[in-house]
Amino acid sequence: MPEKAEADTALLRLPEEAVNDILKLLAYHQHISSIVQRSQDLAPAASITGLSARIAREIGLDGAIVARVVTTLWQIKNLQQSFAVDTSTFASLVRRNLELATGDKWGLEYQQQWEAAVPAVVAALDAISDDHPLLISAKATLLAYSQQNLLMSARVITDVRPVFNAAADKIVETVITHTLLVSYRADNRPRLMTFALDQEDVEKLGKQCERAELKARVTKEQLKEFNPVILPEKYHGKS
């Protein structure tokens, strides 16, 4: 059985994007241990980005570097779980895929980097359990944004339209109108929809937004024991 399992894993291939991300991770391997160690003492965040920002503040490291390390660790931990292999086997699998992807550059450039990074990578993967703040924060992101359509932005444009007389040589009235512009993503493509609004629609929309903000605050206050988080992360600490 062990020989068959080893033969099976030898056939596994990592996605090209994952291989590229791991190669980029090698440049920051010296930060992996401190990032993972600090993250396990933090409460889960509203998102991977939010958790990365907290860790960066705690250890005094550039937020972009922390975000890259955290995101890549999350991705490769997911791959390990998908392949259902132990950390040692997965590390060997990653090495084989890196060798295949880099070709002649492996021995010249990447092998030494991988050998320097692998102890920290293995330790990190072992430390990241299903209930680790990193995976919980990632799960929060997926739950929040796993929707068919994702809002990117919304604006209300107020316009004035003239009404002319029959001869079109005189403005006899002006009409104030509103247009709601909704920018969103669907099927991973940007989309735009517009809606005509009257003043009553604008008032109702504003009240619904205020109601949603109130419900979020009340929910956060009354569910303190469940570590409620509000997306995006900048609202997490607000009452």
ROMAR-791289 format. One record per residue (C-alpha): residue in three letters; x negated, y negated, z; residue number from 1; chain. Coordinates in nm, 3 decimals. Layout:
<sites>
[site "ALA"; [X; Y; Z]; NUM; "A"],
...
</sites>
This chain:
<sites>
[site "MET"; [0.000; 0.000; 0.000]; 1; "A"],
[site "PRO"; [-0.270; -0.261; 0.080]; 2; "A"],
[site "GLU"; [-0.434; -0.197; -0.258]; 3; "A"],
[site "LYS"; [-0.102; -0.248; -0.437]; 4; "A"],
[site "ALA"; [-0.036; -0.570; -0.244]; 5; "A"],
[site "GLU"; [-0.382; -0.699; -0.336]; 6; "A"],
[site "ALA"; [-0.322; -0.613; -0.700]; 7; "A"],
[site "ASP"; [0.015; -0.789; -0.694]; 8; "A"],
[site "THR"; [-0.125; -1.112; -0.550]; 9; "A"],
[site "ALA"; [-0.402; -1.111; -0.810]; 10; "A"],
[site "LEU"; [-0.134; -1.165; -1.072]; 11; "A"],
[site "LEU"; [0.024; -1.462; -0.896]; 12; "A"],
[site "ARG"; [-0.029; -1.803; -1.049]; 13; "A"],
[site "LEU"; [0.020; -2.137; -0.882]; 14; "A"],
[site "PRO"; [0.206; -2.413; -1.070]; 15; "A"],
[site "GLU"; [-0.028; -2.646; -1.255]; 16; "A"],
[site "GLU"; [0.093; -2.942; -1.048]; 17; "A"],
[site "ALA"; [0.010; -2.758; -0.726]; 18; "A"],
[site "VAL"; [-0.341; -2.675; -0.850]; 19; "A"],
[site "ASN"; [-0.402; -3.040; -0.938]; 20; "A"],
[site "ASP"; [-0.276; -3.155; -0.598]; 21; "A"],
[site "ILE"; [-0.502; -2.907; -0.416]; 22; "A"],
[site "LEU"; [-0.804; -3.027; -0.617]; 23; "A"],
[site "LYS"; [-0.725; -3.384; -0.509]; 24; "A"],
[site "LEU"; [-0.681; -3.267; -0.149]; 25; "A"],
[site "LEU"; [-1.040; -3.139; -0.143]; 26; "A"],
[site "ALA"; [-1.168; -3.496; -0.145]; 27; "A"],
[site "TYR"; [-0.993; -3.560; 0.188]; 28; "A"],
[site "HIS"; [-1.060; -3.228; 0.359]; 29; "A"],
[site "GLN"; [-1.240; -3.398; 0.649]; 30; "A"],
[site "HIS"; [-0.908; -3.558; 0.753]; 31; "A"],
[site "ILE"; [-0.691; -3.245; 0.744]; 32; "A"],
[site "SER"; [-0.758; -3.128; 1.100]; 33; "A"],
[site "SER"; [-0.692; -3.465; 1.264]; 34; "A"],
[site "ILE"; [-0.377; -3.521; 1.059]; 35; "A"],
[site "VAL"; [-0.228; -3.182; 1.145]; 36; "A"],
[site "GLN"; [-0.331; -3.201; 1.509]; 37; "A"],
[site "ARG"; [-0.173; -3.545; 1.553]; 38; "A"],
[site "SER"; [0.142; -3.461; 1.361]; 39; "A"],
[site "GLN"; [0.230; -3.165; 1.582]; 40; "A"],
[site "ASP"; [0.265; -3.400; 1.881]; 41; "A"],
[site "LEU"; [0.507; -3.634; 1.704]; 42; "A"],
[site "ALA"; [0.883; -3.609; 1.677]; 43; "A"],
[site "PRO"; [1.010; -3.521; 1.328]; 44; "A"],
[site "ALA"; [1.059; -3.823; 1.106]; 45; "A"],
[site "ALA"; [1.333; -3.915; 0.862]; 46; "A"],
[site "SER"; [1.108; -3.821; 0.573]; 47; "A"],
[site "ILE"; [0.762; -3.703; 0.477]; 48; "A"],
[site "THR"; [0.674; -4.064; 0.396]; 49; "A"],
[site "GLY"; [0.791; -4.175; 0.739]; 50; "A"],
[site "LEU"; [0.592; -3.906; 0.917]; 51; "A"],
[site "SER"; [0.283; -3.997; 0.716]; 52; "A"],
[site "ALA"; [0.319; -4.363; 0.817]; 53; "A"],
[site "ARG"; [0.340; -4.266; 1.186]; 54; "A"],
[site "ILE"; [0.034; -4.042; 1.165]; 55; "A"],
[site "ALA"; [-0.162; -4.313; 0.981]; 56; "A"],
[site "ARG"; [-0.090; -4.560; 1.261]; 57; "A"],
[site "GLU"; [-0.189; -4.308; 1.527]; 58; "A"],
[site "ILE"; [-0.525; -4.209; 1.379]; 59; "A"],
[site "GLY"; [-0.613; -4.535; 1.205]; 60; "A"],
[site "LEU"; [-0.631; -4.390; 0.853]; 61; "A"],
[site "ASP"; [-0.505; -4.532; 0.525]; 62; "A"],
[site "GLY"; [-0.137; -4.445; 0.480]; 63; "A"],
[site "ALA"; [-0.181; -4.339; 0.118]; 64; "A"],
[site "ILE"; [-0.447; -4.084; 0.214]; 65; "A"],
[site "VAL"; [-0.234; -3.942; 0.494]; 66; "A"],
[site "ALA"; [0.069; -3.920; 0.264]; 67; "A"],
[site "ARG"; [-0.132; -3.731; 0.002]; 68; "A"],
[site "VAL"; [-0.268; -3.483; 0.257]; 69; "A"],
[site "VAL"; [0.068; -3.431; 0.428]; 70; "A"],
[site "THR"; [0.259; -3.391; 0.102]; 71; "A"],
[site "THR"; [0.008; -3.142; -0.040]; 72; "A"],
[site "LEU"; [0.005; -2.937; 0.281]; 73; "A"],
[site "TRP"; [0.384; -2.924; 0.271]; 74; "A"],
[site "GLN"; [0.380; -2.810; -0.092]; 75; "A"],
[site "ILE"; [0.122; -2.537; -0.045]; 76; "A"],
[site "LYS"; [0.288; -2.416; 0.276]; 77; "A"],
[site "ASN"; [0.609; -2.377; 0.074]; 78; "A"],
[site "LEU"; [0.415; -2.178; -0.187]; 79; "A"],
[site "GLN"; [0.266; -1.952; 0.079]; 80; "A"],
[site "GLN"; [0.613; -1.885; 0.219]; 81; "A"],
[site "SER"; [0.750; -1.822; -0.130]; 82; "A"],
[site "PHE"; [0.476; -1.568; -0.203]; 83; "A"],
[site "ALA"; [0.531; -1.409; 0.142]; 84; "A"],
[site "VAL"; [0.158; -1.356; 0.207]; 85; "A"],
[site "ASP"; [-0.061; -1.421; 0.509]; 86; "A"],
[site "THR"; [-0.288; -1.725; 0.518]; 87; "A"],
[site "SER"; [-0.608; -1.537; 0.435]; 88; "A"],
[site "THR"; [-0.451; -1.376; 0.129]; 89; "A"],
[site "PHE"; [-0.304; -1.707; 0.021]; 90; "A"],
[site "ALA"; [-0.643; -1.880; 0.053]; 91; "A"],
[site "SER"; [-0.794; -1.616; -0.176]; 92; "A"],
[site "LEU"; [-0.508; -1.668; -0.418]; 93; "A"],
[site "VAL"; [-0.567; -2.043; -0.420]; 94; "A"],
[site "ARG"; [-0.939; -1.994; -0.480]; 95; "A"],
[site "ARG"; [-0.875; -1.768; -0.782]; 96; "A"],
[site "ASN"; [-0.634; -2.019; -0.929]; 97; "A"],
[site "LEU"; [-0.877; -2.305; -0.877]; 98; "A"],
[site "GLU"; [-1.152; -2.110; -1.048]; 99; "A"],
[site "LEU"; [-0.927; -2.037; -1.346]; 100; "A"],
[site "ALA"; [-0.812; -2.397; -1.369]; 101; "A"],
[site "THR"; [-1.155; -2.560; -1.345]; 102; "A"],
[site "GLY"; [-1.357; -2.317; -1.555]; 103; "A"],
[site "ASP"; [-1.722; -2.418; -1.581]; 104; "A"],
[site "LYS"; [-1.665; -2.705; -1.340]; 105; "A"],
[site "TRP"; [-1.591; -2.463; -1.056]; 106; "A"],
[site "GLY"; [-1.952; -2.378; -0.977]; 107; "A"],
[site "LEU"; [-2.082; -2.723; -1.065]; 108; "A"],
[site "GLU"; [-1.831; -2.936; -0.879]; 109; "A"],
[site "TYR"; [-1.540; -2.770; -0.700]; 110; "A"],
[site "GLN"; [-1.673; -2.454; -0.536]; 111; "A"],
[site "GLN"; [-1.873; -2.639; -0.274]; 112; "A"],
[site "GLN"; [-1.578; -2.869; -0.201]; 113; "A"],
[site "TRP"; [-1.343; -2.571; -0.160]; 114; "A"],
[site "GLU"; [-1.581; -2.385; 0.071]; 115; "A"],
[site "ALA"; [-1.611; -2.697; 0.286]; 116; "A"],
[site "ALA"; [-1.234; -2.747; 0.294]; 117; "A"],
[site "VAL"; [-1.105; -2.392; 0.332]; 118; "A"],
[site "PRO"; [-1.151; -2.361; 0.713]; 119; "A"],
[site "ALA"; [-0.942; -2.674; 0.769]; 120; "A"],
[site "VAL"; [-0.683; -2.569; 0.510]; 121; "A"],
[site "VAL"; [-0.644; -2.222; 0.662]; 122; "A"],
[site "ALA"; [-0.618; -2.365; 1.015]; 123; "A"],
[site "ALA"; [-0.360; -2.618; 0.897]; 124; "A"],
[site "LEU"; [-0.143; -2.355; 0.726]; 125; "A"],
[site "ASP"; [-0.156; -2.138; 1.038]; 126; "A"],
[site "ALA"; [-0.057; -2.435; 1.254]; 127; "A"],
[site "ILE"; [0.236; -2.542; 1.037]; 128; "A"],
[site "SER"; [0.522; -2.324; 1.159]; 129; "A"],
[site "ASP"; [0.884; -2.347; 1.045]; 130; "A"],
[site "ASP"; [0.957; -2.586; 1.334]; 131; "A"],
[site "HIS"; [0.650; -2.803; 1.281]; 132; "A"],
[site "PRO"; [0.737; -3.176; 1.251]; 133; "A"],
[site "LEU"; [0.592; -3.176; 0.900]; 134; "A"],
[site "LEU"; [0.835; -2.914; 0.770]; 135; "A"],
[site "ILE"; [1.128; -3.055; 0.968]; 136; "A"],
[site "SER"; [1.062; -3.401; 0.820]; 137; "A"],
[site "ALA"; [1.043; -3.252; 0.472]; 138; "A"],
[site "LYS"; [1.369; -3.067; 0.530]; 139; "A"],
[site "ALA"; [1.534; -3.392; 0.641]; 140; "A"],
[site "THR"; [1.431; -3.552; 0.312]; 141; "A"],
[site "LEU"; [1.568; -3.263; 0.108]; 142; "A"],
[site "LEU"; [1.897; -3.261; 0.296]; 143; "A"],
[site "ALA"; [1.939; -3.636; 0.253]; 144; "A"],
[site "TYR"; [1.850; -3.660; -0.113]; 145; "A"],
[site "SER"; [1.970; -3.328; -0.254]; 146; "A"],
[site "GLN"; [2.249; -3.499; -0.447]; 147; "A"],
[site "GLN"; [2.339; -3.499; -0.814]; 148; "A"],
[site "ASN"; [2.307; -3.878; -0.834]; 149; "A"],
[site "LEU"; [2.064; -4.095; -0.635]; 150; "A"],
[site "LEU"; [2.121; -4.467; -0.595]; 151; "A"],
[site "MET"; [1.819; -4.675; -0.690]; 152; "A"],
[site "SER"; [1.961; -5.025; -0.654]; 153; "A"],
[site "ALA"; [2.287; -5.219; -0.648]; 154; "A"],
[site "ARG"; [2.357; -5.584; -0.721]; 155; "A"],
[site "VAL"; [2.663; -5.804; -0.740]; 156; "A"],
[site "ILE"; [2.643; -6.063; -1.018]; 157; "A"],
[site "THR"; [2.874; -6.362; -0.984]; 158; "A"],
[site "ASP"; [2.970; -6.529; -1.308]; 159; "A"],
[site "VAL"; [3.184; -6.817; -1.430]; 160; "A"],
[site "ARG"; [3.382; -6.772; -1.749]; 161; "A"],
[site "PRO"; [3.555; -7.061; -1.923]; 162; "A"],
[site "VAL"; [3.913; -7.040; -2.052]; 163; "A"],
[site "PHE"; [3.971; -7.253; -2.363]; 164; "A"],
[site "ASN"; [4.284; -7.405; -2.506]; 165; "A"],
[site "ALA"; [4.437; -7.274; -2.826]; 166; "A"],
[site "ALA"; [4.222; -7.500; -3.039]; 167; "A"],
[site "ALA"; [3.909; -7.386; -2.849]; 168; "A"],
[site "ASP"; [3.799; -7.748; -2.817]; 169; "A"],
[site "LYS"; [3.861; -7.788; -2.445]; 170; "A"],
[site "ILE"; [3.801; -7.588; -2.128]; 171; "A"],
[site "VAL"; [4.128; -7.574; -1.940]; 172; "A"],
[site "GLU"; [4.022; -7.336; -1.663]; 173; "A"],
[site "THR"; [3.725; -7.140; -1.530]; 174; "A"],
[site "VAL"; [3.742; -6.792; -1.383]; 175; "A"],
[site "ILE"; [3.496; -6.675; -1.121]; 176; "A"],
[site "THR"; [3.417; -6.308; -1.170]; 177; "A"],
[site "HIS"; [3.194; -6.049; -1.005]; 178; "A"],
[site "THR"; [3.015; -5.752; -1.159]; 179; "A"],
[site "LEU"; [2.869; -5.466; -0.959]; 180; "A"],
[site "LEU"; [2.554; -5.325; -1.124]; 181; "A"],
[site "VAL"; [2.463; -4.979; -1.000]; 182; "A"],
[site "SER"; [2.126; -4.834; -1.099]; 183; "A"],
[site "TYR"; [2.088; -4.464; -1.023]; 184; "A"],
[site "ARG"; [1.914; -4.143; -1.127]; 185; "A"],
[site "ALA"; [2.100; -3.847; -1.271]; 186; "A"],
[site "ASP"; [1.935; -3.538; -1.419]; 187; "A"],
[site "ASN"; [1.604; -3.706; -1.332]; 188; "A"],
[site "ARG"; [1.683; -3.994; -1.568]; 189; "A"],
[site "PRO"; [1.756; -4.360; -1.488]; 190; "A"],
[site "ARG"; [2.117; -4.463; -1.548]; 191; "A"],
[site "LEU"; [2.315; -4.786; -1.515]; 192; "A"],
[site "MET"; [2.686; -4.841; -1.456]; 193; "A"],
[site "THR"; [2.877; -5.168; -1.420]; 194; "A"],
[site "PHE"; [3.207; -5.239; -1.249]; 195; "A"],
[site "ALA"; [3.424; -5.550; -1.266]; 196; "A"],
[site "LEU"; [3.517; -5.678; -0.919]; 197; "A"],
[site "ASP"; [3.754; -5.945; -0.795]; 198; "A"],
[site "GLN"; [3.708; -6.136; -0.470]; 199; "A"],
[site "GLU"; [3.918; -5.887; -0.275]; 200; "A"],
[site "ASP"; [3.699; -5.600; -0.402]; 201; "A"],
[site "VAL"; [3.387; -5.784; -0.282]; 202; "A"],
[site "GLU"; [3.538; -5.836; 0.064]; 203; "A"],
[site "LYS"; [3.640; -5.470; 0.089]; 204; "A"],
[site "LEU"; [3.297; -5.355; -0.025]; 205; "A"],
[site "GLY"; [3.128; -5.573; 0.235]; 206; "A"],
[site "LYS"; [3.350; -5.438; 0.511]; 207; "A"],
[site "GLN"; [3.277; -5.080; 0.408]; 208; "A"],
[site "CYS"; [2.903; -5.150; 0.424]; 209; "A"],
[site "GLU"; [2.941; -5.302; 0.772]; 210; "A"],
[site "ARG"; [3.148; -5.001; 0.879]; 211; "A"],
[site "ALA"; [2.881; -4.760; 0.751]; 212; "A"],
[site "GLU"; [2.609; -4.946; 0.944]; 213; "A"],
[site "LEU"; [2.820; -4.933; 1.261]; 214; "A"],
[site "LYS"; [2.886; -4.560; 1.225]; 215; "A"],
[site "ALA"; [2.513; -4.495; 1.179]; 216; "A"],
[site "ARG"; [2.428; -4.689; 1.496]; 217; "A"],
[site "VAL"; [2.701; -4.518; 1.698]; 218; "A"],
[site "THR"; [2.599; -4.173; 1.573]; 219; "A"],
[site "LYS"; [2.235; -4.239; 1.656]; 220; "A"],
[site "GLU"; [2.324; -4.357; 2.005]; 221; "A"],
[site "GLN"; [2.561; -4.072; 2.087]; 222; "A"],
[site "LEU"; [2.345; -3.794; 1.944]; 223; "A"],
[site "LYS"; [2.018; -3.894; 2.110]; 224; "A"],
[site "GLU"; [1.952; -3.540; 2.226]; 225; "A"],
[site "PHE"; [1.935; -3.422; 1.864]; 226; "A"],
[site "ASN"; [1.667; -3.674; 1.759]; 227; "A"],
[site "PRO"; [1.887; -3.855; 1.503]; 228; "A"],
[site "VAL"; [1.702; -4.030; 1.220]; 229; "A"],
[site "ILE"; [1.822; -4.292; 0.974]; 230; "A"],
[site "LEU"; [1.686; -4.315; 0.622]; 231; "A"],
[site "PRO"; [1.472; -4.486; 0.514]; 232; "A"],
[site "GLU"; [1.211; -4.459; 0.790]; 233; "A"],
[site "LYS"; [1.198; -4.834; 0.856]; 234; "A"],
[site "TYR"; [1.543; -4.809; 1.019]; 235; "A"],
[site "HIS"; [1.451; -4.513; 1.240]; 236; "A"],
[site "GLY"; [1.341; -4.719; 1.537]; 237; "A"],
[site "LYS"; [1.623; -4.974; 1.515]; 238; "A"],
[site "SER"; [1.929; -4.965; 1.738]; 239; "A"],
</sites>
